[in-house]
């Protein structure tokens, strides 16, 4: 799978709500990071739907290089400076 462009270099902490669905931006072009705003139109990217199993804080990836989509796995630490 092709990974999106880097949108940020730090994860974003989001308080998610149990049972609510979230649409994580996979392309990196959204102005509403870490979530999709439709900027992927005319590309092969599609948002990743994720549904919260509990109300808690989750750390969503913004570098788009994670292997644990939609969450941060520390991949931003390997990006070139």
C-alpha positions in Angstrom: 0.0 0.0 0.0 1.3 3.5 -0.9 1.6 5.8 2.0 0.5 9.4 1.9 2.5 12.6 2.1 3.8 13.7 5.5 1.3 16.1 7.1 3.0 16.4 10.4 5.8 15.1 12.6 4.0 14.5 15.8 0.9 12.4 16.6 -2.3 14.2 17.6 -4.1 13.2 20.8 -7.8 12.9 20.3 -10.4 12.0 23.0 -12.5 9.4 21.1 -16.0 8.4 22.0 -17.1 4.7 22.4 -19.1 3.6 19.4 -18.2 6.7 17.3 -16.6 6.2 13.8 -13.7 8.4 12.7 -12.3 8.7 9.2 -8.5 9.0 9.3 -6.8 10.9 6.4 -4.5 8.5 4.5 -3.3 10.9 1.8 -1.8 13.5 4.1 -3.5 16.4 2.2 -6.4 17.1 4.6 -6.5 20.5 6.3 -8.4 18.8 9.1 -5.6 16.5 10.3 -5.6 13.7 11.4 -9.1 13.3 9.8 -10.3 13.3 6.2 -11.7 16.5 4.6 -12.1 15.1 1.1 -8.8 16.4 -0.2 -8.0 12.9 -1.6 -10.5 13.5 -4.4 -9.0 12.5 -7.8 -6.4 10.3 -6.1 -6.3 6.6 -5.3 -6.4 7.3 -1.5 -9.5 6.7 0.6 -10.0 7.6 4.3 -9.6 4.8 6.8 -12.7 4.2 8.9 -12.0 3.4 12.5 -14.6 2.9 15.3 -13.8 3.5 18.9 -14.3 0.6 21.3 -14.0 2.8 24.4 -14.0 6.4 25.3 -10.3 7.2 25.8 -7.4 9.2 24.3 -5.8 7.8 21.2 -2.8 9.1 19.3 -3.5 9.5 15.6 -0.6 9.5 13.1 0.0 12.6 11.1 3.2 11.6 9.3 1.2 8.9 7.4 4.1 6.5 7.4 2.8 4.4 10.3 2.4 0.6 10.0 -0.3 0.8 12.7 -2.9 2.9 10.9 -4.5 5.1 12.0 -2.3 5.3 15.1 1.2 6.5 15.7 3.9 3.9 15.8 6.9 6.3 16.0 7.6 6.3 12.3 7.9 10.1 12.4 11.1 9.6 14.4 12.7 7.9 11.2 11.8 10.8 8.9 14.7 12.8 7.4 15.4 16.0 9.2 
